[in-house]
Amino acid sequence: MDRRTIAGGLMLERLLTDGLQYAAYFSEALVLGVLLVRGHRKRLAGVCLFLILFLLLDGVARFYTILRYGIQSRDYYNVYWLTDVVLTVAAFALVCGFFRRACAGNEKMWHNLRPLLGFVFLLLAAISYFMIASKFHDLYSEFITQFQQNTYFACLVLTTLLYIMMQSSAVRDEELAMLVCGMGILFAAPAAALALFKLCPQSDYVNILISNVDQLCMLGMLSTWLYAITKLPHEVTARADVPVVART
């Protein structure tokens, strides 16, 4: 491969990465702005907090650290991994918040689900540690990477189960269903990257696409959220196709 091809590939990767990153920042700010302007900050407090954290940690803290210390510095290394684990925990907490909203009319179900979700989180942390316990050369980043991968996979399963649960519910919450679908798109990023790696022929362009799958999924999630917030009804309605079961 000649130098022109290599330089062209690097330039394309830089343009695509920067373009997707700034598009994600703009979309995060847009969705957050719509939520605040339309007065949804209390009703969708979890979504607002999640977007604020992403903007502050990914868009401000990391960017400031790069400008001040450089992308190869130890300071940026520490900030990157610390913010990564905070955002992963925030994503799991948001999924739990969606479960809470889905169980708004059934406190007994939420009472049973709440400790189960807490147990799942502790189990993810324990499994992540034991999976990399022998890698003492860089336990910090190895643990966070493994914890993030395990948590995203668990959240993908949880969002799928939540969506199925909502479809069998006696009430319809179209906005919540679309918000859950958006989270599913975000959590599908690692699975999508692995599928592309296995199915597509290896090339510089495929590798560039794989490295930016997470940003593409983030944009997909934000677009889905924007549609849910602006186009779908916010009220919970009874489903005509599912009989209402009397609760004791």
Summary of the structure (lengths in Angstrom):
residues: 248
radius of gyration: 20.2
end to end distance: 71.1
largest distance: 73.4
contacts: 689
relative contact order: 0.12
helix: 80%
strand: 2%
